[in-house]
Amino acid sequence: MKNLHRKVGLMLISFILGGILGLTSVHAATSVVLTPTEEYTNTGNVHDILITEDSIWAATDGGLVAYDKTRLRETHRLTSKDGLFGNALRSLHAKSNTAITVGGDFGSANITFKADGKATVSDVERHHLTTFDPIVDFLTIEEQVYALHFQTGLVAMSGKRMELPVAHRLFWNTGAVNGGLVALGAADGTVVVYDVSRKMVAYTLQFVSPTIKLVPYKNGFIVATQTELYTVQNGIAHPLRLSAGNQSVAILATGLANVSADHVLLGTADGMLLRLKDGTVQREAQFAGERVTTIEPEGNQIWLGISQKGLVRYSLFDNTTVYLRNESEICSNHVTQSLYHGDTLVIRTFDSGVCYLSKQGWKQLQAGKSQYVHGLASDGKTLVVTDSDGITLYDEQLQPVEESRYIVGPMHWLSRSAALSAVSPKRGLFFIASPFGIAKLQRMNDRFKTTFWKKKRGIPGDITSLAADDSFLYIGTESRGVRVFSHKGKFITDYLDPTHLPEAWTMTLSTSEKGLFVGTCQEGVAEIDNNQKVTFYNAHTGLADNRIIAVATFYSGTFVGGLHGLSYIDGAGNSVHFEHMAAPDPRSASIYVHNQTMWYGTESGLISYRVSNN
């Protein structure tokens, strides 16, 4: 918004909304087209492992990845860009020697391996986004394959649901089959064991903490809960504990796998590999304190998922460990902000700090104060990173700069206290939010002069977001809408609920030549144009949903990211949802438009699109 007191003509450009992405609502006459170009994911969290003749397949938070068993090299990486329903995967099932089925948070698909070594995605089914119902496991019951859904329960791949006579609704985490018995473990600690031939519940057990994993054991099951490990035989549970000197300690098992009917491998939350054999638990290996997420034995080697480390091979022959994951992957799948610092793409993540894309792949930004970063801002010469411990500045080569040499003024404490959002409206100027006010950093030659605007000037204490244009700073809050200040710190106006906003809790802001866009927590988007005209957009007008995470303008249009995907508001005020587009995850986390490219950050990866108008 160039000037709140000046009328600016509106650029009205028509777009065809439709075409290659399959939009749910078509209101405008013409279209904006998104063509996927690059996708970056992290395969550090493995949820299931499947062994085929030549390969090891891993279902991860960043898609499906396969490695050659002999060379231990990556052979396949399949993501949403290749046709998957999303990258948050949980379970695998072998259909044949040349085909597998994959299930995840938002659907299922079949993967076929062809003679030329390529893998293709087919039979994609997407879940309805209003109900979170991931496929947590696949079970084979009387030669019929069932997908175990978190909410729906057992559903045959043919589509028929197995009805279980349980007393109340349960949320399922895991399942296992032992002969004619099917055991299902729930998030509230309930374990239901169903007798298939008699079509009745054989017995039900109630544990004090959520069930994490089940495997068959002898004539019953092993049950891993969040706090204990149990054997269950004939409906009676017995705790399994690990000897530690003169004491026994609880086993916090997070991964289980059968070697045989009475021989089980156990992975723990603190990185131990244990073996249950002949009724006793023995230590096998230790993996540097990292959580073991899943296990799959094969002869004299064991394949494991290690949290943040990805797929690992452990050799029983010589007790060696090989980590297979490519270290040049993006540092996290949950990308909460993207920007260019000069010619370098830099991203902020939810809990893994900041990383940047180099010619050698992704690299972690050199030691910030915290992995929980709140904001990034760049003017092309200086990069500002904010976190709960303060701010860190980086030069054009992304090398940290000592703040005591770089910042002049009375606000040295800002570099050692909490900092929130940051924005740079033009070269040499930054605004940084903190719980105590707004810091203005202005470059004077090669140093920054710091000015601090305190709360008594009207700076709110519940800041959620910042945006700025050439003249004004916009401050989003949790309870007071948006406050507007000049660059010199003069209060200009408030945008309040219900006059300007559908609710007071603002999540994200974006400025353009046309005006200001405000994304709210639960009530959609408000557009406030340069003439102070206000327009509301929500699910009823075509947005994916009302819970807005990110907004970013593109020429006369605006991209909107919510928890149900990406939407677009064109220059004429028409809004539509990009349904079934190639996206890592429908849960939006950030949007950044640079020239003709849009970077879309989600909870399961980062993807770029070439944006074009038809």
C-alpha positions in Angstrom: 0.0 0.0 0.0 2.0 3.0 -1.3 0.0 5.7 0.5 -3.0 5.5 2.7 -4.1 9.0 1.7 -3.6 8.7 -2.0 -5.9 7.0 -4.5 -4.2 4.5 -6.7 -5.8 3.1 -9.8 -6.5 -0.5 -9.7 -4.9 -2.9 -12.2 -7.6 -5.3 -13.2 -6.3 -8.3 -15.0 -8.5 -11.2 -16.0 -7.3 -14.7 -15.4 -8.7 -18.0 -16.4 -8.9 -20.1 -13.3 -8.9 -23.8 -14.3 -6.7 -25.9 -16.5 -4.0 -28.2 -15.4 -4.6 -28.0 -11.6 -8.3 -29.0 -11.4 -9.9 -26.1 -9.5 -12.9 -26.6 -7.3 -14.5 -23.3 -8.1 -14.3 -21.3 -11.3 -15.5 -17.8 -11.0 -13.3 -15.8 -13.3 -13.1 -15.7 -17.1 -9.4 -16.5 -17.5 -6.6 -18.4 -15.7 -3.3 -18.4 -13.7 -1.3 -21.6 -14.3 1.2 -23.1 -11.8 3.7 -25.5 -13.3 5.8 -27.5 -10.7 9.5 -27.1 -11.3 11.6 -28.1 -8.2 10.7 -30.0 -5.0 12.8 -30.4 -1.9 12.2 -32.8 0.9 13.9 -34.3 3.9 13.7 -38.1 4.4 15.1 -38.1 7.9 12.0 -39.5 9.6 11.2 -43.0 8.3 7.8 -44.5 9.3 7.9 -47.8 7.5 10.4 -50.0 5.6 9.7 -52.5 2.8 12.2 -55.0 1.4 11.9 -56.0 -2.2 14.3 -58.2 -4.3 16.9 -55.5 -5.0 15.7 -52.5 -3.0 14.9 -51.1 0.4 11.9 -48.7 0.3 11.2 -46.2 3.0 8.0 -44.3 3.7 9.1 -40.9 5.2 7.8 -37.4 6.0 9.4 -36.3 2.7 8.0 -38.9 0.3 9.0 -42.4 -0.8 12.7 -43.2 -1.2 14.4 -46.4 -2.3 18.0 -47.6 -2.1 19.9 -50.4 -3.9 20.6 -53.0 -1.2 24.0 -53.9 -2.5 25.5 -50.5 -3.4 23.5 -48.6 -0.8 22.8 -45.8 -3.2 19.5 -44.0 -3.7 17.7 -45.3 -6.8 14.2 -43.7 -6.5 12.7 -40.6 -4.9 9.0 -40.1 -5.4 7.1 -37.1 -4.2 4.0 -35.1 -4.9 5.7 -33.8 -8.0 5.7 -37.4 -9.3 2.0 -37.8 -8.7 1.8 -38.9 -5.0 -1.2 -37.5 -3.0 1.4 -35.8 -0.7 4.7 -36.5 0.9 3.7 -37.4 4.5 3.8 -41.2 4.2 3.3 -43.7 6.9 2.9 -47.3 5.6 3.9 -49.7 2.9 2.5 -52.9 1.5 4.0 -55.3 -1.1 1.5 -56.1 -3.8 3.9 -58.1 -5.9 7.6 -58.3 -6.8 7.1 -55.2 -9.0 4.5 -53.2 -7.2 3.8 -51.7 -3.8 1.1 -49.7 -2.1 1.8 -46.6 -0.1 -0.4 -45.0 2.5 -0.1 -41.7 4.2 -1.7 -38.7 5.9 -3.9 -37.8 2.9 -4.4 -40.8 0.7 -2.9 -43.9 -0.9 -1.3 -44.9 -4.2 0.3 -47.8 -6.1 3.9 -47.7 -7.2 5.0 -50.0 -10.1 8.6 -50.7 -11.0 9.3 -51.0 -14.7 12.0 -53.0 -16.5 13.8 -49.8 -17.3 14.3 -49.1 -13.6 11.7 -46.3 -13.5 8.8 -46.2 -11.0 5.4 -44.9 -11.8 2.6 -43.7 -9.6 -1.0 -44.8 -10.2 -4.4 -45.4 -8.6 -4.0 -42.3 -6.4 -6.8 -41.9 -3.9 -7.0 -38.6 -1.9 -8.8 -38.3 1.4 -11.3 -35.6 2.1 -9.4 -32.8 3.9 -12.1 -32.1 6.4 -11.3 -35.3 8.3 -7.8 -36.2 9.2 -7.8 -39.9 8.6 -4.2 -41.2 7.7 -3.5 -44.7 6.7 -1.3 -45.9 9.6 -0.8 -49.5 8.6 -1.7 -52.3 6.1 -2.9 -55.6 7.4 -3.5 -58.9 5.5 -6.5 -60.7 7.0 -7.7 -64.0 5.4 -5.8 -63.1 2.2 -7.6 -59.7 2.0 -5.5 -56.5 2.4 -6.9 -53.9 4.7 -5.8 -50.3 5.2 -5.9 -49.3 8.9 -7.1 -45.7 9.1 -6.7 -43.5 12.1 -10.4 -42.8 12.4 -12.3 -45.0 10.0 -10.6 -48.2 11.1 -10.1 -51.2 8.9 -11.1 -50.7 5.2 -10.4 -53.3 2.6 -8.6 -52.2 -0.5 -11.8 -53.1 -2.4 -13.5 -50.4 -0.3 -15.5 -52.5 2.2 -15.1 -51.6 5.8 -14.6 -54.2 8.6 -17.0 -53.2 11.4 -15.6 -53.8 14.8 -18.1 -54.0 17.8 -16.3 -51.6 20.0 -18.0 -49.6 22.8 -16.9 -46.2 21.7 -15.1 -44.4 19.0 -11.3 -45.0 18.9 -8.4 -43.5 17.1 -6.2 -46.2 15.8 -2.4 -46.0 15.8 -1.3 -49.5 14.9 -2.4 -53.1 14.1 -1.1 -56.6 13.9 -2.3 -60.1 12.8 -1.5 -63.4 14.5 -3.3 -66.3 12.9 -7.0 -65.7 13.3 -6.6 -62.8 15.7 -6.4 -59.1 14.7 -5.1 -56.7 17.3 -5.6 -52.9 17.0 -4.0 -50.3 19.2 -5.6 -47.0 19.9 -4.4 -43.5 20.9 -6.1 -43.7 24.3 -4.2 -46.9 25.2 -7.0 -49.3 24.2 -6.0 -52.6 22.5 -8.9 -54.5 20.9 -8.2 -58.2 19.8 -10.7 -59.4 17.3 -11.4 -63.1 16.5 -11.9 -63.1 12.7 -13.5 -66.6 12.4 -15.9 -66.0 15.3 -16.5 -62.4 14.2 -16.3 -61.1 17.7 -14.0 -59.3 20.1 -11.8 -61.9 21.9 -10.7 -59.4 24.5 -10.0 -55.8 25.2 -7.1 -54.3 27.2 -6.7 -50.8 28.5 -3.3 -49.4 29.0 -2.5 -46.1 30.8 -0.7 -44.5 27.7 -1.2 -44.5 24.0 -0.4 -47.6 22.0 2.5 -47.0 19.6 3.2 -50.4 18.0 2.0 -54.0 17.9 3.6 -57.2 16.6 2.6 -60.9 16.9 4.4 -62.9 19.5 3.9 -66.6 20.2 0.1 -67.0 20.5 -0.5 -63.3 21.3 1.1 -60.0 20.8 3.7 -57.5 22.0 2.3 -54.2 22.8 4.5 -51.0 22.9 2.9 -48.1 24.7 4.3 -44.7 25.3 5.5 -45.7 28.8 5.9 -49.5 28.9 6.3 -52.6 26.8 4.1 -55.7 27.4 3.6 -59.3 26.2 0.0 -60.3 25.9 -1.1 -63.9 26.0 -4.7 -65.0 26.3 -5.8 -61.6 27.2 -3.3 -61.1 30.1 -0.6 -58.5 29.8 2.8 -58.8 31.4 5.4 -56.0 31.4 8.7 -56.5 29.7 11.6 -54.7 31.4 15.3 -54.3 30.8 17.9 -55.3 33.3 20.2 -52.4 34.4 22.6 -53.6 37.1 20.5 -54.5 40.1 17.4 -52.7 38.7 15.0 -53.2 35.9 13.8 -50.3 33.8 10.9 -49.6 31.5 11.4 -50.2 27.8 10.2 -47.3 25.7 9.9 -49.2 22.5 9.1 -47.1 19.4 9.9 -49.8 16.7 9.1 -53.5 16.7 9.8 -56.3 14.1 9.5 -60.0 14.1 12.4 -62.3 13.3 10.2 -65.3 14.1 7.1 -66.1 16.1 9.0 -65.9 19.4 11.9 -63.6 18.4 11.4 -59.9 18.2 13.7 -56.9 17.6 12.9 -53.7 19.6 14.0 -50.2 18.9 13.7 -47.6 21.6 13.1 -43.9 22.0 16.7 -43.4 23.2 18.3 -45.2 20.3 18.8 -48.7 21.6 18.3 -51.8 19.5 17.2 -54.7 21.7 16.4 -58.3 21.1 13.6 -60.3 22.7 14.5 -64.0 22.5 13.7 -67.0 24.8 11.7 -64.7 27.0 14.6 -62.3 27.8 15.5 -58.9 26.5 19.1 -58.3 25.4 21.0 -55.3 24.2 22.1 -55.4 20.5 23.3 -51.9 19.6 23.1 -48.2 20.4 22.5 -45.4 17.9 23.8 -42.2 19.5 20.6 -41.5 21.5 18.4 -41.1 18.5 14.8 -42.5 18.4 14.4 -45.7 16.4 11.2 -45.3 14.4 10.9 -48.6 12.5 12.8 -51.9 12.0 13.0 -54.5 9.3 15.4 -57.5 9.6 16.9 -59.2 6.6 19.4 -62.1 7.3 22.6 -60.8 8.9 21.6 -57.1 8.5 18.9 -54.9 10.0 17.3 -51.9 8.3 16.2 -49.2 10.7 14.6 -45.7 10.6 16.5 -43.4 13.0 14.8 -40.1 13.8 16.4 -37.2 11.8 19.0 -39.6 10.3 16.8 -41.5 7.9 17.3 -45.1 6.7 20.2 -47.0 8.3 21.7 -50.4 7.7 23.2 -52.2 10.7 25.3 -55.3 10.0 25.2 -58.1 12.5 28.3 -59.6 10.9 30.7 -56.8 11.9 28.4 -54.5 14.0 28.9 -51.6 11.5 26.3 -48.9 10.8 25.8 -47.2 7.4 23.6 -44.0 7.1 22.0 -43.9 3.7 20.3 -40.5 3.7 21.7 -37.8 1.4 23.1 -35.1 3.6 22.5 -32.4 1.1 18.7 -32.7 1.6 16.8 -29.7 2.8 17.2 -29.3 6.6 13.5 -29.8 7.3 10.2 -30.5 5.6 8.2 -27.9 7.6 9.2 -24.6 5.8 7.8 -21.6 7.5 9.4 -18.9 5.3 11.4 -18.5 2.1 13.3 -15.6 0.6 16.2 -14.7 -1.6 19.3 -13.1 0.0 21.0 -11.8 -3.1 20.9 -14.8 -5.5 20.7 -17.4 -2.7 17.4 -19.0 -1.6 17.2 -19.1 2.2 14.5 -20.8 4.3 13.3 -20.8 7.8 12.0 -24.0 9.3 9.6 -24.9 12.1 12.2 -26.5 14.4 15.4 -27.0 12.4 16.8 -23.5 12.1 17.7 -21.8 8.8 19.3 -23.4 5.8 20.2 -22.2 2.3 20.5 -23.7 -1.2 24.0 -23.9 -2.5 25.5 -25.4 -5.6 26.3 -28.5 -3.5 22.8 -28.8 -2.1 21.2 -27.5 1.1 23.4 -26.3 3.9 22.7 -25.3 7.5 23.3 -21.6 8.2 26.2 -21.3 10.6 25.2 -21.4 14.2 22.3 -19.2 15.1 21.3 -18.9 18.7 18.3 -21.3 18.4 16.8 -23.8 16.1 13.4 -22.2 16.7 13.6 -19.2 14.4 10.8 -16.6 14.3 11.7 -14.5 11.3 13.9 -13.7 8.4 14.5 -10.5 6.5 17.0 -9.5 3.8 17.7 -6.3 1.9 20.2 -8.2 -0.4 23.2 -7.1 1.6 22.3 -8.1 5.1 20.3 -11.1 6.3 18.5 -10.7 9.7 17.6 -13.9 11.6 15.4 -13.5 14.7 14.7 -16.1 17.4 13.8 -16.3 21.1 17.4 -15.3 22.1 17.6 -12.2 19.9 18.9 -11.4 16.4 21.8 -12.6 14.3 23.1 -10.7 11.3 24.8 -12.2 8.2 26.7 -10.6 5.4 26.3 -11.2 1.7 28.3 -14.5 1.9 26.0 -15.6 4.8 28.8 -15.3 7.3 27.7 -14.1 10.8 28.6 -10.6 11.8 29.4 -9.6 15.4 26.6 -7.3 16.5 28.7 -5.3 18.8 30.8 -4.1 15.8 27.8 -3.8 13.5 25.0 -2.1 15.5 25.3 1.3 17.0 22.8 2.9 19.3 21.3 2.1 22.8 19.7 -1.2 21.8 22.5 -3.7 22.1 20.2 -5.7 24.4 18.1 -6.5 21.4 20.7 -9.0 20.2 20.4 -10.9 23.4 16.6 -10.9 24.0 13.6 -12.3 22.3 12.9 -11.2 18.7 9.9 -12.1 16.6 9.0 -11.2 13.1 11.3 -9.1 10.8 10.8 -7.2 7.5 12.9 -5.2 5.2 10.8 -2.8 3.0 13.9 -1.4 1.1 17.6 -1.6 1.1 19.3 -0.5 4.3 16.1 -0.6 6.4 14.7 -3.3 8.8 11.9 -3.5 11.3 12.1 -6.2 14.0 9.3 -7.0 16.4 9.9 -8.1 20.0 7.6 -8.5 23.0 8.8 -5.0 24.2 8.2 -3.0 21.0 9.7 -2.5 17.5 13.3 -2.1 16.7 14.1 0.0 13.6 17.6 -0.7 12.0 18.8 1.7 9.4 22.1 1.3 7.7 24.5 4.2 8.0 27.5 3.5 5.8 28.5 0.0 6.9 26.9 0.1 10.3 23.3 0.1 11.6 21.7 2.8 13.7 19.1 1.4 16.0 15.9 3.1 17.1 13.4 1.5 19.5 9.7 2.2 19.5 8.3 1.2 22.9 4.8 0.1 23.9 3.9 3.6 25.2 4.1 4.7 21.6 1.2 2.4 20.9 3.2 -0.7 19.8 1.1 -3.8 20.7 2.4 -6.6 22.9 0.9 -9.5 21.1 2.5 -9.1 17.6 2.0 -12.0 15.2 3.4 -10.6 11.9 4.9 -7.6 10.1 4.6 -6.2 6.6 5.9 -3.0 5.1 5.9 -1.0 1.9 7.8 2.2 1.0 5.8 4.3 3.4 4.2 2.3 6.2 4.7 -0.5 8.7 1.8 -2.9 9.3 1.7 -4.8 12.6 -0.5 -7.8 12.9 -1.7 -8.9 16.4 -3.6 -11.7 18.2 -6.3 -9.5 19.6 -6.2 -6.0 18.1 -6.2 -6.5 14.4 -3.6 -4.5 12.5 -1.9 -1.3 13.6 -0.3 1.0 11.0 2.7 3.3 11.6 4.8 5.4 9.4 8.5 4.5 8.9 9.3 7.3 11.4 7.1 5.7 14.1 4.0 7.9 13.9 0.8 6.0 14.5 -1.5 6.2 11.4 -4.6 4.0 11.9 -6.0 0.7 13.1 -7.7 -2.0 11.1 -10.2 -3.6 13.4 -12.8 -6.3 13.6 -15.5 -6.1 12.2 -15.0 -2.9 10.2 -11.9 -3.9 8.4 -11.3 -7.5 9.4 -13.5 -10.6 9.9 -11.8 -11.2 13.2 -9.1 -9.5 15.3 -6.5 -12.4 15.3 -4.3 -11.8 12.3 -1.8 -14.5 11.2 -0.1 -13.1 8.2 0.1 -9.9 6.1 1.1 -9.0 2.5 1.3 -5.6 0.8 0.9 -4.9 -2.9 0.4 -2.0 -5.3 -3.3 -2.6 -4.8 -3.4 -2.6 -1.0 -3.0 -4.8 2.1 -4.1 -8.4 2.5 -4.7 -9.8 6.0 -4.9 -13.5 6.7 -6.8 -14.3 9.9 -6.7 -17.3 12.2 -10.2 -18.7 11.5 -12.2 -16.3 9.3 -10.4 -16.1 6.0 -8.8 -13.0 4.3 -9.5 -9.3 4.3 -8.4 -7.1 1.5 -8.1 -3.4 2.3 -7.4 -1.5 -0.9 -5.8 1.9 -1.4 -9.2 3.6 -1.3 -10.0 1.9 2.0 -12.5 -0.4 0.4 -12.7 -3.7 2.4 -13.4 -7.1 0.9 -13.6 -10.4 2.8 -12.7 -13.8 1.3 -13.4 -17.2 2.8 -14.5 -20.7 2.1 -17.9 -19.6 0.9 -16.2 -17.3 -1.8 -13.9 -20.1 -3.0 -10.9 -20.3 -0.6 -9.7 -23.7 0.4 -10.6 -22.9 4.1 -10.7 -20.1 6.6 -7.6 -20.9 8.6 -5.0 -18.8 6.9 -1.3 -19.4 7.3 0.3 -17.4 4.5 -0.6 -14.7 1.9 1.6 -13.4 -0.9 0.8 -11.1 -3.8 1.6 -11.8 -7.5 1.0 -8.8 -9.8 -2.7 -8.0 -9.3 -3.5 -11.4 -7.7 -2.8 -12.9 -4.3 -2.0 -16.5 -3.3 -3.5 -17.7 0.0 -2.3 -20.7 2.0 -4.5 -22.4 4.5 -4.6 -25.7 6.3 -6.5 -27.2 3.4 -4.3 -26.1 0.6 -3.5 -23.2 -1.8 -6.0 -20.7 -3.1 -5.8 -17.7 -5.4 -7.6 -14.3 -5.5 -7.5 -12.7 -8.9 -7.4 -9.0 -9.7 -11.2 -8.9 -10.1 -11.8 -10.3 -6.6 -12.6 -13.9 -7.6 -11.2 -16.6 -5.4 -10.6 -20.2 -6.1 -9.0 -23.3 -4.5 -6.3 -25.2 -6.4 -7.6 -28.7 -5.6 -5.5 -31.8 -6.2 -2.5 -29.8 -7.3 1.0 -31.2 -7.1 1.8 -30.1 -3.6 3.9 -31.7 -0.8 1.1 -31.3 1.7 -2.2 -29.4 1.9 -1.1 -27.9 5.2 0.4 -24.6 4.1 3.3 -23.1 6.0 4.6 -20.2 3.7 4.3 -18.6 0.3 7.0 -16.5 -1.4 6.8 -15.1 -4.9 10.0 -14.1 -6.6 9.7 -12.8 -10.2 7.7 -15.6 -12.0 8.4 -18.2 -9.4 6.3 -19.1 -6.4 7.9 -21.0 -3.5 5.3 -22.9 -1.5 6.3 -24.2 1.9 4.3 -26.9 3.5 4.6 -29.2 6.5 6.0 -31.9 4.2 8.4 -30.1 1.9 9.1 -27.1 -0.3 8.0 -26.9 -4.0 8.5 -24.2 -6.6 6.1 -23.3 -9.4 6.5 -21.3 -12.5 3.6 -18.9 -12.5 2.1 -17.8 -15.8 -1.1 -16.2 -17.0 -3.2 -17.5 -19.8 
